[in-house]
Amino acid sequence: MYYGIDIGGTKMELVACDAQLQVCHRQRVPTPTGDYDSFIDALASLVLQADAILGVRAPVGLGVPGIVDSISGKHLSANVPCLTGRLLLPVLRQRLDRTVVLGNDCQCFALSEAHGGAANGASSMFGLIIGTGAGAGYVVNGNLVRGRNGVAGEWGHLPVSPSLLELYGLPVLPCACGRKGCLERYVSGTGLRQLHAQLTGTSGINADLLAQAYQEGAPMATRVFDMHLDLLGSALAQIVLAYDPHVVVLGGGLSQLPHLYRSLPAATAAHLIPGMSVPTILPPAFGDAGGARGAALLAAQATQSQHKEA
């Protein structure tokens, strides 16, 4: 048995998976984002309750938003602010006295889709999240590629194309990471609403209403989505040039927009070197459950690696 916990800004969800990665137990609780001790207590309680219910003591995989400093091990997390500047992995390992491994929540999504999901069997895949923010994970031959700093595939913080900003008259927007002009500010769901605000001078529109207006052919919504598609195509072209994945699986709220699967390949090809092919772009197989399942996969792979070393 393996536990996977997907930690978000509003909830944390634990799933228990068997050796075949079938979910046997699921539990969800609110995330205490403002208090570190309460956060650790809630996380530990989730695990211990699952132990009691299932009669096991399973290793734990965590899918956590944000990044981890490669030297200090401290977190930077906009969605879970109580984690910023604090340690998580060693504290939880000591508290639970078992194997605990950690990955970015987007990396866990990618790993899940590479194992039995939409990209099952692909030599390489990029799991690309376009929701409130923009993040990703890169998987090669079933293994998550983390890189030296653990941020391989962090495409949301690549720079947006200056030529496209000039073409559409868009400002260079500040990002929560401390830099300016990050792709996340333009291609995420939040970015889509920002594009609408930039064109109309009005803010706060619901993304679902904007999508409905686009489907109905409203001129302004069409202009916003065409601009977004071009920006997203340019972003995906950067991914192809850097990683050259065989398959791309979309996740997050915007992955539910059907026009992306029809139009994004051509929008991407327009920004690539002539003769280069665009990877297959697919919707996710596991939806919102992918992050927790991928975290359980991390725990399974870590346990198997320990057994081989022993």
N, C-alpha and C positions, 0 to 999 in steps of 0.2 A: 504494500500500500504506500502511496505517495500523496502528500498534501501539496496543493498549490494555492497560493493566496494572491489575489489580484487587489492591489491597494489603489484606491482612487480618492479624489478629493471629497466625495460624499459618502462612499461606502467601501468596505473591504469584504471580499467574498472568498471563502475557503471552499475548495472542492477536494474530495478524496478520490483518487483514481487507483484502480487495480493495475496489475502488471500489463494488461492490454489497453491501459489508458481509458477504461470505461469509468465514468463518474458514478461513484457509489454513495456519495454523501455531499450535500451542499448546504452552506450556511452563510448568511450575509448579515453584517452589522454596520451601523454608522461609523464613519471614520472620525475619531477625535483629532481634528487637524490643528487645534490650538494649544494642546498641552502634551508635551513629550511623554511624561510618565503615564498619562491616561492612554496615550497611543500604544505604548509598549504593553500596558496591562490588557487592553482590548485585543491586541494581536496574540499575546500569550494565552488569553482566555479562549479564543477561537480554537487554537490548537489543542489545548487540554480538554475542551469539551468534545472535540472530535475523537480524541483518544478514548474518552470515557464511553462515548456512544458506540464506537466501532470495536473497542477492545484491542486496539493496536497502539503502537508508539512509532509513528511514521516519520521519515525525514521530510523536511519542509523546503519548498521553493517559494521565493517571494518575487512578485512583479511590482516594482516600485517606480512611480513617476519621478522624473528628474535625472540628475547625474550624480556620480560619486567621485570625489576627489581621489585620484589614483595614488596619491602619497599618504594623505591623512585618513582616508576612508570615510570622511564626513560628507554628508549629503547636501545638495542644493535642489530644493523642490518647491516650485511655485504652488502646486496643488495641495501639498501637505506641509505648510510652513513650519510646523513644530519640528520637522526633521532637519530643516536647514541648519547647518553647522553642528549637527549631532551625529553620533555613530549609531548604527542599527545592527549590523551583522554580528559583531562580537557580543553585544549586549543580549541579543536574542539567543545566540548559541549558548551563552552561560545560563540564561533564564530557563531554557527548555532542555538543555543537556542532550543535544542530538545534532545530527547534520542539518545545517540550514545554509542554503545557497541563495544568491540574489541576482536578479537581472532587471533591466529596465522593462517596464510594462509593455512597451512596443516590441522589444526583443522577444518577450514571451509570446506575444501574438504571432510573430513571424515563425517562431519555433513550432508552435501548435499547428499552424497552417501547412508547415513543411512535413509534418508527421500525421498522415491520415486526413489532411485537410485539402484545400484547393490546390496546393502545390505539392501534393504527395508524389514522391518519385522524381521530382525535378532536381537536376544537378546543382542548381543554385536558384535562390529565390530572394526577393526583396518584399518584406511585409511592410506596406506603406500606410500609415495611419493619417487620415485627414478628418479630424474631428474638431474639438475645441482648439487643439493645437495640431502640430504636425511632427510626427516621429516615425521611426522605422526600426527594423531589425534585418540583418543579412544572414542567411543560412546557406552553407555550402555542404553538399553531401550529408545533409541531416544534422550538421553541427553548427551551432551559433558562432558566428565570427564576431568577437568583441573588439579586437584591436588593443593597442597598448593602454589607452585610457578608458577602455570599455564603452566607447561611444561610436563604434563603426556603424555607419548607416544613419547617423543623426542628421538627416537631410534637411530638417526644418530650419537648421541654423546655417545652411549654405546661403550665400548672398543671392538676392534676386538680381536678375539681369538689368543692368543700368539702362540698356537700350529700350527695354520694355517699359521701364519707369518713365523714360522720356517720351516714348510713343503714346502712352496712355495718360500722361500728365499726372503721374502719381508721386506723392511725397516719399522720402526715405523715412520709414517709420521706425521708432525705437522698439526694441524687443526686451522682454523680461530677462533675457540672458545677460543684458548689459551692453549688447552691441546694437547696431542699426542695420536696417535693410534685410533682415532675415526672411527667408521664404515663408516661414510660419505666419508672418504678419499679413501675407497676401493670399496664400492658397488654402489655409485652414477654413473651417466654418466661420470662425471669428474674422478671418481675412476676407471672406466672401461678403460678410455684412459691412466690413470696412470699405470694400470697393463700392458697394451700393451707396454708402454714406458719402463717399468721395464724389460720386457722380450726381447725386441728388441733393446733397446738403442736409439730408435727414438721417438720423441715426436710430438704432434700436429695432429695426425690422427683424421679424422672426425669419430664420432661415427656411423653415417649412413653407411659410407664406410666399417667400421670394421664389422658392422652387416651384410652387404651384402657379405663380404668375408666369414663370418661364415656360412651363408646360402649356399654358394657355396662350402663349405667343405675345405676351405684353412686351412692347418695344424696349422699355427701360430694363426690365428683367433679362431680356435677351441680350442686351448690350453688356450687362453685368456678367452674365454667365459666359458669354463669348470671351470677354476679357479674362475671366478666371480660368477658362479652359486653356487659353494661350499661355498664361503664367504657369499653370500646372504642367502643361506640355513641356515648357522650357525647363521646369524643375526636374521632371522625369528624364529629360534628355541628359541633364547633368548626372543623374544616377546611372544611366546607361553608359555614359562615357567613363565614369569612375569605377563602377562595379560590374557592368555588363551581365545582369542576371538573366536567366532563362525565362523566369516567370515573375510577375509582380502581382501580389494579392493586395487589394485595397481593403482597409478597415476604417472604423470611425463612422460618424454620422453621414458624411458626404459620400461614403462608399455605397449608400443606398440610392444614389441618383443614377438612373439607368442610362442617361445620355453619356456618362463617362466611359462606359464600356463600348459604346458605339463610336465616340468621337475622339477620345484621348489618344488612341494609337496614331491617328493622322496628325493631331496637334503635337505629339512628341516627335514624330518623323520630321516635321517642319523645322525642328531645331537641331537635327542630327546631321552628320556628314552624309552626303548622298551615297546610297548603297548599303548603309547600315540598317539592320532590321530592328524593329521595336519588339520587346519581349511580350509574351502573352499576358494580357491584363485580365484578372479574374476577380469576382466577388468572393468574400470569405465563406468558408464552410461552417465555421463555428460561431460566427457573430460575436456577441458580447462575452460568450463563455471561453473564447480563445485565450485570453490573458491568463486566467486561472489554470486552465489546462496546460498551457505552455510553462507556467511556473512549476507545475507538478512534473512535467517532463525534465526541467532543469534538475529537480531533486532526484529523479530516476537516473539521469545520466551521471550525476555526481556520485550516486551510490554505486552504480556499476563500475565507474572508474576507480573508486576506492577498493572494490572487491578485486579488480584486476591487479592493482598495485600490491594488495595483500598476498 
